[in-house]
Amino acid sequence: MKFVFASYVYTHEFNDPVKWLNRISFYAGVLDKLAKTHQVISIEQIDYEGEHIKNGVQYFFKRFSHNLFPIESHRFIKQLNPDVVVIQGLHFPLQVIQLRLLLGKKTKIIIQNHAERPFTGLKKHLQKLADRFADAYLFASHNMGMEWIEKGNLASVKKIHEVMEVSSVFIPMDKTIAARKTAITGNPVFLWVGRLNKNKAPLTVVRAFLQFVNMQPGAHLYMIYHTDELLPQIKTELELSPNGKAIKLIGKVPHDDLQYWFNSADIIISGSHYEGSGTAVCEAMSCRCMPLVTDINSFRMITDNGRCGLLYEAGNEAALLSALIQTPQINIAEKQKISLEYFRSNLSFEAIARRFEEVVLLIK
């Protein structure tokens, strides 16, 4: 079977294909696994033109024109004669309609959600129309797809399939070795990775953790972030609290180094109100971290409805504090084992590739 992966997004800031493929390794690993038994082609749109083969996947780098009528892009896809086309993102209904009209009914068109929310207004009507031209939709959580059904943007529940969006290239390592690189201390060690914005709710996490330290003085929280919108407020909270030193603000670290941080920590913590999937939590679980995360659709899926760790109500400081207070009574080592096993069976590149194959077979 021939798979073609494509997007209507042009990432102009990249002009090196090797660096770009490293950048998308958390997704490209799925293509690598599919390529073991299928022909896999991916069309990448960065500031570079050429061809590249990696792990059996044929990459075409193109500078297609980017507008509502991507004729050049669609003609190229048609020339490849694919059995399956996977389009990244649900916010291109007009383009999907044109693609179907050019490819005909034989080719299966699958659209993968990447945190997009349902359109409203005129664009919603376009999504409803485009729904007739797509064969399947992939969401990290089935309930996330149901939101699109309930709001009327998509019509058929049968087209909704639960397939994790991304995975992790990281592996478990000896905690002592990892801690030598990160210099992490604490018992237990909590880790936060994400943007310091309102959706991630870092202030909720910080305030609850500062209270928790009164009951668990040895606990430390390390915060890694690559945007700092709420950093001034967080620093104020730490300066005013007698427990402020229990939270360490690390800032940016190279992505490859995150493997050491995840392997140094006991628990990955998140305050997100919404996630398309939850890359950091997935990566942490691949390194044997127990998740303590918000009770949102994507995290319910990632944690097997909380079996791997603990869930709490998003934005609820008291609920988070209650969850934190439970951690000393939990067998964290057992939860870490369960998290790693669940990652391997449901969130790994191999597991996601299997789900792709299953979805294709379900399409009539």
C-alpha positions in Angstrom: 0.0 0.0 0.0 1.2 3.5 -0.8 0.8 6.2 1.8 1.3 9.9 1.0 1.5 12.3 3.9 1.0 16.0 3.1 0.3 19.4 4.6 -0.9 22.8 3.5 1.4 24.6 5.9 4.7 26.1 4.7 7.4 26.5 7.4 9.6 29.1 5.9 12.1 29.4 8.8 13.6 26.0 8.0 15.9 25.5 5.0 17.9 22.4 6.0 16.1 19.1 5.4 18.2 17.2 8.0 17.4 19.7 10.7 13.7 19.7 9.7 13.5 15.9 9.9 15.1 16.0 13.3 12.5 18.7 14.2 9.6 16.4 13.3 11.1 13.2 14.7 8.3 12.9 17.2 5.9 12.3 14.3 8.2 11.0 11.6 8.8 7.8 13.6 5.3 6.7 12.7 6.2 6.9 9.0 9.4 5.0 9.7 7.4 2.1 11.1 4.8 2.2 8.3 7.6 2.1 5.8 8.7 -1.4 7.0 5.6 -2.9 5.3 4.3 -0.1 3.0 5.6 2.5 0.6 5.6 5.8 2.4 6.0 9.2 0.9 5.9 12.5 2.8 5.7 15.9 1.2 7.4 18.6 3.3 7.1 22.3 2.6 10.1 24.2 4.0 12.5 26.7 2.3 14.2 24.0 0.4 13.6 21.8 -2.7 14.9 18.3 -3.1 14.5 14.7 -2.2 15.6 12.8 0.8 15.3 9.2 2.0 15.4 8.3 5.6 14.5 5.0 7.3 12.7 3.9 4.2 10.6 7.0 3.9 10.8 9.0 0.7 10.7 12.8 1.5 9.9 15.3 -1.2 10.7 18.9 -0.2 8.7 21.4 -2.1 8.0 25.1 -2.3 4.5 25.0 -3.5 2.4 28.2 -3.7 0.3 28.6 -0.6 -3.3 29.8 -1.3 -6.8 28.5 -1.3 -6.3 26.7 -4.6 -3.1 24.5 -4.3 -3.3 23.1 -7.8 0.4 22.4 -8.1 0.5 20.5 -4.8 -2.6 18.4 -5.7 -1.2 17.5 -9.2 2.0 16.3 -7.6 0.1 14.1 -5.1 -2.0 12.7 -8.0 1.2 11.8 -9.9 2.3 9.7 -7.0 -0.8 7.5 -7.4 -1.4 7.0 -3.7 -3.7 4.5 -2.1 -4.0 6.6 1.0 -3.4 10.4 1.5 -3.0 11.7 5.0 -3.6 15.4 5.3 -2.3 17.2 8.4 -4.9 19.4 10.1 -8.7 19.9 9.8 -8.6 23.6 8.9 -8.3 23.2 5.2 -11.8 22.2 4.0 -11.7 24.0 0.7 -8.3 22.3 -0.2 -9.6 18.9 0.8 -12.6 19.2 -1.5 -10.4 20.1 -4.4 -8.0 17.2 -3.6 -10.9 14.7 -3.7 -12.2 16.0 -7.0 -8.8 15.6 -8.5 -8.0 12.2 -7.0 -11.4 10.6 -7.5 -13.1 8.1 -5.2 -10.4 5.3 -5.3 -7.9 7.1 -3.1 -8.6 7.1 0.6 -8.3 10.5 2.3 -7.6 10.6 6.0 -7.3 13.9 8.0 -5.3 14.1 11.2 -6.2 16.5 13.9 -3.3 18.6 15.4 -5.2 20.4 18.2 -7.5 22.4 15.8 -10.9 23.3 17.2 -14.1 23.3 15.1 -14.7 26.3 12.9 -17.7 28.5 13.3 -19.6 30.7 10.9 -19.0 30.4 7.2 -15.9 28.2 7.7 -18.1 25.7 9.6 -20.3 25.2 6.6 -17.2 24.6 4.5 -16.0 21.9 7.0 -19.5 20.3 6.9 -19.2 20.2 3.1 -15.7 18.9 3.1 -16.7 16.1 5.4 -18.4 14.5 2.5 -15.1 14.2 0.7 -13.0 12.7 3.6 -13.0 9.0 4.5 -11.7 9.2 8.1 -10.4 11.5 10.9 -7.7 10.8 13.4 -7.9 12.4 16.9 -5.7 11.7 19.9 -8.9 11.0 21.8 -12.2 9.7 20.5 -14.0 12.3 22.7 -12.1 15.1 21.0 -13.6 13.9 17.7 -17.0 13.8 19.3 -16.8 17.5 20.0 -16.7 18.1 16.2 -19.7 15.8 15.8 -21.7 17.5 18.6 -21.0 21.0 17.1 -22.1 19.8 13.7 -18.9 20.3 11.8 -18.6 16.5 11.1 -21.5 14.2 10.5 -20.5 10.6 11.1 -19.2 9.1 14.3 -18.0 6.1 12.1 -15.3 8.4 10.6 -13.8 9.3 14.0 -10.8 7.1 15.0 -8.6 7.4 18.1 -5.0 7.5 17.0 -2.3 9.2 19.0 -0.9 12.3 17.2 2.8 12.0 18.1 5.1 9.7 20.1 8.6 9.9 21.7 12.1 9.1 20.5 13.3 8.9 24.2 14.0 5.8 26.1 14.3 4.9 29.8 17.8 5.1 31.4 19.2 4.7 34.8 18.0 7.5 37.0 21.3 8.0 38.7 23.1 8.5 35.3 20.4 11.0 34.2 20.6 13.0 37.5 24.3 13.4 37.1 23.6 15.5 34.0 20.6 17.4 35.3 21.7 17.8 39.0 18.1 17.2 40.0 17.5 16.7 43.7 14.3 16.0 45.7 12.1 13.3 47.0 9.9 13.0 45.0 11.0 15.0 42.0 8.2 16.7 39.9 8.8 18.0 36.4 6.9 20.6 34.4 7.6 21.1 30.6 5.6 23.5 28.6 4.8 27.1 27.7 4.1 29.5 30.6 0.8 30.6 29.2 -2.8 30.6 30.5 -3.8 27.4 28.7 -1.0 25.5 30.5 -2.0 27.1 33.9 1.5 27.2 35.5 0.3 29.5 38.2 -2.3 26.9 39.4 0.5 24.4 39.5 2.9 26.7 41.3 0.4 27.8 44.0 -0.8 24.2 44.7 2.8 22.9 44.9 3.9 25.6 47.3 1.2 24.4 49.7 2.1 20.8 49.1 5.6 21.4 50.2 4.4 22.2 53.7 3.3 18.6 54.0 6.2 17.0 51.9 9.3 19.2 52.5 11.6 17.0 50.4 9.5 17.5 47.2 11.0 19.6 44.4 9.4 20.9 41.2 11.5 21.8 38.2 10.0 23.9 35.5 11.3 23.8 31.9 9.7 26.3 29.5 10.3 27.8 26.1 8.0 30.8 26.4 7.7 33.0 29.4 4.4 34.8 29.3 3.6 34.3 33.0 7.1 34.2 34.3 6.9 37.5 36.2 3.9 36.4 38.1 5.5 33.0 38.9 8.6 34.7 40.2 6.5 36.9 42.4 4.7 33.8 43.9 8.1 32.2 44.6 9.6 35.3 46.2 6.6 35.8 48.5 6.5 32.1 49.6 8.7 30.6 52.3 8.7 27.4 50.2 9.8 29.3 47.0 13.1 27.4 46.8 11.3 24.1 46.3 10.5 25.2 42.8 13.4 25.6 40.3 12.9 27.7 37.2 15.1 26.1 34.5 13.9 27.8 31.4 14.9 26.5 27.9 16.8 23.3 27.4 17.7 21.6 24.1 15.1 19.1 23.1 17.5 16.2 23.1 18.4 17.0 26.7 14.8 16.5 27.9 15.5 12.8 27.9 17.8 13.3 30.9 15.2 15.5 32.7 12.4 13.0 32.1 14.6 10.2 33.4 15.6 12.2 36.4 12.1 12.9 37.5 9.5 10.8 39.3 6.3 12.6 38.2 5.5 14.7 35.2 2.9 17.4 36.1 0.7 19.4 33.8 -2.0 22.1 34.3 -3.3 22.2 30.7 -6.9 23.2 30.0 -6.6 21.8 26.4 -4.1 19.7 24.5 -4.2 18.2 21.0 -2.4 15.2 22.4 0.3 16.1 25.0 3.8 15.6 23.6 5.7 16.3 26.9 3.5 13.9 28.9 4.0 11.2 26.2 7.7 11.7 26.2 7.9 11.6 30.0 5.9 8.3 30.1 8.4 6.9 27.6 11.1 7.6 30.2 9.0 5.9 33.0 7.5 9.1 34.6 4.2 8.9 36.4 1.7 11.5 35.0 -0.2 13.8 37.3 -2.2 15.8 34.8 -5.5 17.5 34.2 -8.7 15.5 33.5 -9.0 16.5 29.8 -9.9 14.3 26.8 -6.3 13.9 25.5 -4.8 13.2 28.9 -7.5 10.6 29.7 -6.4 8.7 26.6 -2.7 9.1 27.3 -3.0 7.9 30.9 -5.6 5.2 30.3 -8.2 7.2 32.1 -5.9 7.8 35.0 -4.7 4.3 35.5 -1.1 5.3 34.9 -1.2 8.2 37.4 -3.5 10.8 38.7 -6.1 13.2 37.0 -7.5 16.4 38.5 -9.9 19.1 37.3 -8.2 21.7 35.1 -7.8 25.1 36.7 -8.8 23.8 40.2 -6.0 24.6 42.6 -7.6 22.6 45.4 -8.1 19.6 43.3 -4.4 19.6 42.3 -3.4 20.0 45.9 -5.5 17.0 46.8 -3.9 15.0 44.0 -0.4 16.0 45.2 -1.3 15.0 48.8 -2.1 11.5 47.5 1.3 11.0 46.0 3.1 9.9 49.2 0.6 7.1 49.6 1.0 5.9 46.0 3.4 3.2 44.9 5.1 5.6 42.4 7.5 2.9 41.1 4.5 0.7 40.2 2.8 3.6 38.4 6.0 4.3 36.5 6.1 0.7 35.4 2.4 0.9 34.3 3.1 4.2 32.4 6.0 2.7 30.5 4.0 -0.4 29.6 1.0 1.6 28.4 3.3 3.9 26.4 4.8 0.9 24.6 1.5 -0.7 23.8 -0.5 2.4 22.9 1.6 5.5 22.4 4.8 4.2 20.7 5.6 4.7 17.0 4.8 1.0 16.5 1.5 1.2 18.2 0.5 4.3 16.2 1.5 2.7 12.9 -0.6 -0.3 13.7 -3.6 2.0 14.3 -3.0 3.7 10.9 -3.2 0.3 9.3 -6.3 -0.7 11.2 -8.1 2.6 10.2 -7.3 2.1 6.5 -8.8 -1.4 6.7 -12.0 -0.1 8.3 -12.6 2.5 5.5 -15.2 1.1 3.1 
